[in-house]
């Protein structure tokens, strides 16, 4: 650990991230329990919110028409279909405004005026209250929303609103994982939160490089980490980097880069996060994501900067250690995607 980070620990953002870190950890609880399949998460959704009778999910990449991904019952199916065919409704408004839409009583005249075609269809389906939350979490936005409904009027309780917000963030996270095109089922089955990896198949001889070619598109590690996981995560990344063919010096730098990202999540990004490590196209890839307050847009830094100079930061360490670094960040969180090219020659 270098102690040089790219967050400001005394900033308001850092203090806020520590204050509600427990809620953010619940996001990762849902992701690790029900992932990687967003449909499995959605099936559990209504039971997680006592004041909700059913739910639907429509989602698509930003700038596209959301497609129906899930509905829990006949009523939610009718709601999702009506919004798709009528091109209006709470999902459309939540997507456009990037804010929750909370219709506590659809029989009120204001909602009939706002959605003249959707509202009668919803009432005919037996729905009196509907709530839509936009899919925006971890620095990534989708067009679409999680739609919740019930047959009785009334506002969403504060407890259910919080549960719905956490659920929606987890759904957005699983949608983001789909973009990688990886087979994640086995990785999630062996994923770990306790500080010890469940599958040590690749770490029989820690610290010893292997000449066995790594399997392409293989997810090597999925883990959800917090303060107690810093040491185990760093150790496991170091071992896996060596076993996948990185030379010892490169493996050390790559491990240090990932550790810098992880420790900043713990200290300033909500306290908990997710890490995925995989091999593809002769590179090791690592994604670290959090649902903290985001980071300032980093200024360009010279690649030949001296680590001893004033101003050396965690992001500079990461950039220098990696072949590539992509950053997505906004007030809903930060996502770092790192890669390191594997040497085509056997390690020596």
Steps between C-alpha positions, in 0.01 A plus 500: 500500500640839400269729693452717186138492392282682251220588745507772760429334838382822664264598221123508545473218247731280702306567821167426330637174359585380848163604638288284269747223427267246661234559236757470225620171645142372467531558125793261487314254721226482234749482212703220656193307620286512186750577223616476238150453351290816530184289451577304816534826690169624361319184606599579857408868468137510619584303815766758591244782520199436723284772345544384140278247323702458181770644284638528150833588345556668166855582400727578211824685427483879520339647190293192417140398556493291820389142454302300751736283702270376777147509637387324815134434417216581261446853628867595473510345151211724396672806649825436317322426171281812528805723546673338204204529262370839622847652537405668828488418868717506811786299346527744210493801734755352740730432205460853363539685830743262672285536810252267675138535395261430789132476404325427830148504351448458127134594532604862566431727208861620477622153402224460242612828346865401509448152350164506320547156343709317761293598806168343383687183400663478843172555683333235283778261609407563863795726580449811715857593592817470293857605573787512249868530588760577229784258436803705594767368736872446521571776250292338224157597366246294307182600328221330691383458857389265772119532521323410825124483541222412742119486473440749783579873498751662731860619504797268510619466859846629586617143569370374165642804321844424643465131415391590146797735457742229614329242278516729196871564554560123515300449179704770324821334620397162357404664170848650488659159556310368196692740279825311552363191327663269753375175646452610860294220653796295624685811618201612706455151641860510623501870582606601848430760763647337808863580429585157365454391137274202447701360208876479530550290188738755349691572820649167595851646505469869583773716351600250232424597139347241272575424135149363441315728256208670675151408382348786297196686633540331834378685809775443752352673802175661610496655844313760703731676737503724803764615750580149622571381145788728403774252583334188357402680177854628444652159569258319269549747214877466528487122482256496209702755303807280523308187410350665194845577361596850614867538577572552867570873474191559286287289734618708794412828327163373379417376850601836645274680251201287594576541869503880456154484342363264765630698795346819365163328470526395864610841626306736277267309266235374739712247689411198286535406136522229239805361322509281191819360346504320166720407204412595144692582181841446657429743779408485866199719567379626837189704573454666839166669559336686786182693573671786679473873423723493193839659446611826339581468132874431512737734318736345248823395665833433330587136460865571588424673831736425785328313788697708749375832368231693682157438349558133424157342540329163504372553147853565376613177662216314330565656160870424512446139606237409241472463124165680506274679747140607440308698763124550525391722787209718607313563827366141496841336514825420324614217275864438415587256220869408500691269269854370464634338186632148551846427369477248213822337618506258793591678825855462621 
